[in-house]
Amino acid sequence: MTLPKSFSWKVQKHTESVKNAAGAFSESIDPLSPEQLRVQYHMELAHMVYSPEQYPDLYKLVSEAYAVIQEG
């Protein structure tokens, strides 16, 4: 992401992750310069198909990942 020259980012390098039995999610924010910012998301699911017993963990993983993204 690149900003116009008159703008600048006020963030520091940041990595946050969540993990449970359903899988893992991570967010990485890396300021490259005053005008450029790299934001990367990675989600790795533990299963191709989830049983109803596993739904609570999957729901929690997705909910926590969404919260991390919203915090930025």
Secondary structure, DSSP 8 states (H G I E B T S, - for coil): -B--TT-------EEEEEEETTEEEEEEEEE-SSSBEEEEEEEEES-SS--GGGHHHHHHHHHHHHHHHHH-
